[in-house]
Amino acid sequence: MKLFQLLVFFLSINLYAQATWQAAPNIFSNPNGQRFDDVFFLDENTGWAANGFYARIYKTTDGGLTWTEQLNETNIPGNYYFRNIEFLNENIGFIGTLNGTFFRTIDGGSNWTEVTNISPNPNAICGINAVGTSTVYACGAYFNPAHIIKSTDSGANWTYIDMSSYANALVEVLFLDEDIGFAAGRDANGGLILKTTDGGVNWIEIYNSNVSGEYVWKLQILDSDSDIMFGAISSVAPNNGKLIKSTNAGDNWTEFNSVETDIQAVGFITENHGWMGGHTTGFHETLDGGQTWTNLNVGNNLNRIFVINSNTVYASGTTVYKYTEDTLSTEDLSEGDYKHLDIKILANPVLTNLEFSINFESDDNLLIELYDINGKFIKQLSRDIVLQPILKTYKFNVTNLVSGTYFINFHNNSGRSSLKFIKK
């Protein structure tokens, strides 16, 4: 009788076990507010994580319980920022960087080689998507020029597609099959989504946020229904980002307010149940398709949510996270600060020249943009490529601006931040 009662007890525990977001143990802990930019899994157990600023690759074969470091900057001389990672199968995979270098492995990540046969060489890769048995698409970058590269032979050869007539920047690419796919980023009007039905030869715009300066940062197609799509819109202060949703394969979109300005990660396990997060937030959960959000007070600095199934989801942020019914660790997952640029405005209010200094801790890419007090894009002030750690001073003449309050927005490899200044 007691044995039967114990059996019923343990069955009831399993029946009502609740999945939660937890940090993956035994993986690199990011100092200085940096993050893992991407995570990719072939199945519930086998996956890889790419650390951005510290340029490291980790592999797990037991669902994130243990991790093996496969690559760091001692293996590949140079100073890289790893933006994303994707595998075509258990052997062939790719790393996109923000430093004009693209890597490929053919042995599951044990060894990586630089891809050198792309012409022209892409200056950065922000998104990668492997589809079918041998087709790979990649796009870049959050800074111009917008481009896509494509391989149909598992990455042995590549075609470069100039996308500058469609977009100013591309950060995500996602395909249903070898021919039908989507690319997301921004143009002069706002965050946009493009669609192709012929493998990237021709594209049409199917969505635009019509808020200058915004990006459509991440896309997701629901596994159980490919007509249902989600997108994360990264905006600019003082506006919040948005969730966008389509129920007819991208023909029409509905917008929902999100939880922070620099929203990036999005992932849904059903049409109504999902999560979002960004540079300054952890997981926010919705059970009604984005109409309302609950702060779970877990995680920080999120960039990717990777859905395996309704019970298993992975995410990249300050560390790697897993949505699971199992217990992984007892690490404190409260929200924290992410790494801002070290910026000092030399004088505020400003009469003639806006001057500020930035202390770069490593090589970087930087967009400096000007917005009004309502978050309306005015113009790009600078696109700067920083090749080494350096303290730089910038000076812009603002005599043509009317008196008032403005935002100057800084978008670099680690995220976006804004400073407010007053024009006399």
C-alpha positions in Angstrom: 0.0 0.0 0.0 2.8 2.4 0.9 4.6 1.6 -2.3 1.4 2.4 -4.3 1.1 5.7 -2.4 4.7 6.7 -3.2 4.2 5.8 -6.8 1.1 8.0 -7.0 3.0 10.8 -5.2 5.9 10.8 -7.7 3.6 10.6 -10.7 1.7 13.6 -9.4 4.9 15.6 -9.1 5.8 14.8 -12.7 2.3 15.6 -13.9 2.3 19.0 -12.4 6.0 19.9 -12.8 6.4 23.5 -14.1 9.1 24.5 -16.6 11.1 27.5 -15.6 14.0 29.6 -17.0 17.3 28.6 -15.4 20.9 29.4 -16.0 23.0 26.6 -17.7 25.7 25.5 -15.3 29.4 25.0 -16.1 29.7 27.6 -18.7 31.8 30.8 -19.0 30.5 33.6 -16.8 30.6 37.0 -18.5 32.3 39.8 -16.7 31.7 43.5 -17.4 28.1 43.2 -18.5 28.9 41.3 -21.7 26.9 38.5 -23.2 26.4 35.4 -25.2 25.1 36.7 -28.5 23.7 33.5 -29.9 22.8 29.9 -29.1 21.9 27.1 -31.6 20.7 23.5 -31.0 20.3 20.6 -33.4 18.1 18.8 -30.9 17.3 18.9 -27.1 20.8 17.8 -26.2 23.4 18.9 -28.8 24.0 22.6 -29.2 26.5 25.5 -29.3 26.8 28.9 -27.7 28.7 31.9 -29.1 30.1 34.5 -26.7 30.3 37.9 -28.3 32.9 40.2 -26.8 35.1 37.4 -25.5 34.9 35.5 -28.8 34.4 31.9 -27.4 32.4 28.9 -28.7 31.0 26.3 -26.3 29.4 22.9 -27.1 27.1 20.7 -25.1 25.8 17.2 -25.8 23.8 16.8 -22.6 21.2 19.5 -22.9 23.3 22.3 -21.3 24.4 20.5 -18.2 28.1 20.5 -19.2 29.9 22.5 -21.8 33.2 22.1 -23.7 35.1 25.2 -24.9 35.9 24.6 -28.5 37.2 28.0 -29.6 38.7 31.2 -28.2 41.0 33.9 -29.3 44.1 31.9 -28.6 43.0 29.4 -31.3 42.3 32.1 -33.9 44.6 35.1 -33.7 42.8 38.4 -33.9 40.3 40.4 -32.0 36.8 39.2 -32.9 33.2 39.8 -31.8 31.1 36.6 -32.4 27.6 37.6 -33.3 26.0 34.3 -34.2 26.4 30.5 -34.7 24.5 28.0 -36.9 25.0 24.4 -37.8 23.7 22.7 -41.0 24.2 19.2 -39.4 26.3 17.7 -36.6 29.5 18.4 -38.5 29.1 21.6 -40.6 28.7 24.9 -38.8 29.3 28.6 -39.2 30.3 31.6 -37.0 29.4 35.2 -38.0 31.5 38.0 -36.6 31.3 41.8 -36.7 35.0 42.0 -37.8 34.8 41.1 -41.5 35.6 37.5 -40.9 33.4 34.4 -41.4 34.3 31.0 -40.0 33.3 27.4 -40.9 33.8 24.0 -39.3 33.4 20.6 -40.8 34.1 18.5 -37.7 31.5 19.7 -35.3 33.4 22.7 -34.0 36.7 21.1 -33.1 38.4 23.1 -35.7 37.4 26.3 -37.5 38.8 27.9 -40.7 38.2 31.3 -42.2 35.9 31.5 -45.3 37.9 33.5 -47.8 36.1 32.8 -51.1 33.3 35.4 -50.9 33.6 38.3 -53.3 33.2 41.0 -52.1 34.1 39.9 -48.6 31.2 40.9 -46.2 32.2 43.4 -43.6 30.1 41.6 -40.9 27.6 38.8 -40.5 24.6 39.4 -38.1 22.3 36.5 -39.0 22.8 32.9 -40.3 20.1 30.3 -41.3 20.8 26.8 -42.6 17.9 25.2 -44.4 17.5 21.8 -46.2 20.5 19.6 -46.5 23.1 21.9 -48.0 21.8 25.5 -48.3 23.0 28.3 -46.0 22.0 32.0 -45.9 23.7 34.8 -43.9 23.2 38.5 -43.7 24.6 41.7 -42.3 25.0 44.0 -40.7 23.3 46.3 -38.2 25.5 48.9 -40.0 25.5 49.4 -43.8 26.0 48.1 -46.4 23.1 45.5 -46.3 24.0 42.2 -47.9 23.2 38.5 -48.0 25.6 35.6 -48.8 24.3 32.2 -49.9 25.8 28.7 -50.3 24.1 25.7 -51.9 26.9 23.3 -51.3 27.2 23.3 -47.4 29.4 26.4 -47.3 32.1 25.3 -49.8 31.2 28.2 -52.2 29.3 31.4 -51.7 27.4 34.0 -53.7 27.2 37.6 -52.5 23.9 39.4 -52.9 23.9 43.2 -52.7 20.8 44.3 -50.7 21.5 48.0 -50.5 18.5 48.8 -52.8 16.2 47.1 -50.3 17.6 48.0 -46.9 20.2 50.1 -45.0 20.9 47.3 -42.6 20.1 43.6 -42.1 20.3 41.6 -38.9 18.2 38.5 -39.3 17.5 36.0 -42.1 15.0 33.1 -41.8 13.9 30.6 -44.4 11.1 28.1 -44.7 12.8 26.1 -47.4 15.6 26.7 -49.9 13.6 29.3 -51.8 11.0 31.0 -49.5 12.5 33.2 -46.8 12.6 36.5 -44.9 15.3 39.1 -44.1 14.9 41.7 -41.4 16.6 45.0 -40.5 15.8 48.5 -41.3 15.7 51.1 -44.1 15.3 54.9 -44.1 11.7 54.6 -43.0 12.0 52.2 -40.1 12.3 48.5 -39.2 11.5 46.3 -42.1 10.9 42.7 -43.2 11.6 41.5 -46.7 10.4 38.3 -48.4 11.8 36.2 -51.3 10.2 33.2 -53.1 13.1 32.5 -55.5 16.0 31.9 -53.2 17.1 35.5 -52.7 17.1 36.7 -56.3 14.1 39.1 -55.8 12.7 40.6 -52.6 9.5 42.5 -51.7 8.9 44.5 -48.5 6.1 42.9 -46.4 6.4 45.1 -43.3 7.8 48.5 -42.2 7.4 50.0 -38.7 7.6 53.5 -40.3 9.6 54.8 -37.3 13.1 55.9 -38.5 15.9 54.3 -36.5 14.0 51.1 -35.5 15.2 47.6 -36.5 13.3 44.4 -36.8 15.9 42.5 -34.9 14.8 38.9 -34.6 12.2 36.7 -36.4 10.5 33.5 -35.4 8.2 31.1 -37.4 6.1 29.0 -35.1 7.1 25.3 -35.6 3.5 24.0 -35.2 2.1 26.5 -37.8 4.3 28.2 -40.3 1.6 30.8 -41.0 2.3 32.3 -37.6 5.3 34.6 -37.3 6.7 36.9 -34.7 9.3 39.7 -34.8 11.1 41.8 -32.2 11.4 45.5 -32.9 14.4 47.4 -31.3 13.5 51.1 -31.0 15.1 54.3 -29.8 14.5 56.4 -26.7 12.0 57.5 -25.5 10.0 54.8 -27.4 9.6 51.2 -26.3 10.2 48.4 -28.7 7.4 46.2 -30.0 6.3 42.7 -30.7 4.9 42.2 -34.2 2.8 39.1 -35.1 1.4 37.7 -38.3 -1.1 34.9 -38.7 -1.0 34.7 -42.5 2.7 34.0 -43.3 3.7 37.7 -43.2 1.0 39.2 -45.4 -0.4 41.3 -42.5 1.1 42.3 -39.1 -0.3 43.3 -35.7 1.9 45.4 -33.4 2.0 45.1 -29.6 3.9 47.3 -27.1 6.9 45.6 -25.5 8.9 46.0 -22.4 11.9 48.1 -23.2 13.5 50.3 -25.9 16.3 48.0 -27.0 14.1 44.8 -27.4 15.8 42.0 -29.3 15.0 38.4 -28.3 11.6 36.8 -29.1 10.4 33.2 -28.8 7.0 31.6 -28.6 6.0 28.0 -27.9 2.4 28.5 -28.9 0.5 31.3 -30.6 -0.1 33.0 -27.3 2.6 31.8 -24.9 6.1 33.3 -25.4 8.8 35.6 -24.1 10.7 38.7 -25.1 13.8 40.5 -23.7 16.6 42.8 -24.6 19.8 44.6 -23.5 18.3 46.0 -20.2 15.8 43.3 -19.4 15.5 39.6 -18.7 12.5 37.4 -19.6 9.1 38.9 -19.9 6.3 36.4 -20.5 3.0 36.7 -22.3 0.1 34.2 -22.2 -2.2 36.2 -24.4 -0.1 36.7 -27.5 1.6 39.9 -26.5 -1.2 42.0 -25.1 0.2 41.9 -21.6 3.6 41.0 -20.2 4.8 39.7 -16.8 8.4 40.3 -15.7 9.8 36.9 -14.6 12.8 38.6 -12.9 15.1 36.1 -14.5 18.0 36.7 -16.9 19.5 39.8 -18.5 20.9 41.1 -21.7 18.9 38.8 -24.0 19.6 38.5 -27.7 18.3 35.1 -28.9 15.5 32.7 -27.8 15.8 29.3 -29.5 12.7 27.1 -29.3 13.1 23.3 -29.4 9.6 22.3 -28.4 6.9 23.4 -25.9 9.0 22.0 -23.0 12.5 22.9 -23.9 13.7 26.3 -25.0 17.2 27.9 -24.8 18.3 31.5 -24.8 21.5 33.6 -24.9 22.1 36.6 -22.7 24.5 37.3 -19.8 24.8 33.5 -19.8 23.0 30.7 -21.5 19.5 30.0 -20.2 17.2 26.9 -20.5 13.4 26.7 -20.1 13.0 23.2 -18.6 11.2 21.2 -15.9 14.6 19.9 -14.7 16.7 21.6 -12.0 19.9 22.9 -13.5 21.5 25.1 -10.8 20.8 27.6 -8.0 22.6 30.6 -9.5 21.2 34.0 -8.9 19.4 35.1 -12.1 18.2 38.6 -11.0 18.4 41.3 -13.6 21.6 43.4 -13.8 23.2 46.1 -15.9 24.6 45.5 -19.3 27.8 47.0 -20.7 27.3 50.6 -21.9 29.9 52.5 -23.9 32.0 54.8 -21.7 30.8 58.1 -23.0 31.4 61.6 -21.6 29.8 64.7 -23.0 32.3 67.6 -22.6 29.7 70.4 -22.3 25.9 70.4 -21.9 23.9 72.5 -22.8 25.4 73.0 -26.3 25.6 76.2 -28.2 27.7 75.5 -31.3 29.5 72.2 -31.1 28.4 68.9 -29.5 31.6 67.3 -28.2 32.0 64.0 -26.3 34.7 61.4 -25.7 34.3 57.6 -25.9 36.7 55.1 -24.3 36.8 52.0 -26.5 38.0 48.9 -24.7 38.5 47.0 -27.9 37.9 47.2 -31.7 34.3 48.1 -32.5 31.7 49.4 -35.0 29.8 52.5 -34.1 26.8 54.3 -35.5 26.2 57.8 -34.0 22.7 59.1 -34.7 20.7 62.2 -33.8 17.0 62.0 -32.6 14.6 64.6 -31.4 13.0 64.5 -27.9 10.1 62.3 -29.2 12.5 59.7 -30.6 12.2 60.8 -34.3 15.3 60.2 -36.4 17.0 63.3 -37.7 20.2 62.1 -39.2 23.3 59.9 -38.9 26.2 61.8 -37.6 28.9 59.2 -38.0 29.7 55.6 -39.0 33.0 54.8 -37.3 35.2 51.7 -37.5 37.4 51.4 -34.4 40.4 49.1 -35.0 42.0 49.1 -31.5 41.4 50.1 -27.9 41.5 53.9 -27.9 40.0 57.1 -26.3 38.4 59.1 -29.1 36.9 62.6 -29.1 34.0 63.5 -31.4 32.8 67.0 -32.4 29.7 67.8 -34.4 28.4 71.3 -35.3 24.8 71.7 -34.3 24.2 75.3 -35.0 21.4 74.4 -37.5 19.3 72.7 -34.7 16.6 74.8 -33.1 16.8 75.2 -29.3 15.5 72.2 -27.4 16.2 68.8 -26.1 17.7 66.0 -28.2 18.9 62.4 -28.0 22.2 61.2 -29.4 22.1 57.4 -29.9 25.2 55.2 -29.9 24.9 51.7 -31.5 28.0 49.6 -31.2 28.7 45.8 -31.1 27.5 45.5 -27.6 24.1 47.3 -28.0 22.5 50.7 -28.1 22.5 53.6 -25.6 21.3 57.2 -25.7 22.4 60.4 -24.0 20.2 63.5 -23.8 21.6 67.0 -24.5 20.1 70.5 -24.7 20.7 72.8 -27.6 20.7 76.5 -26.5 
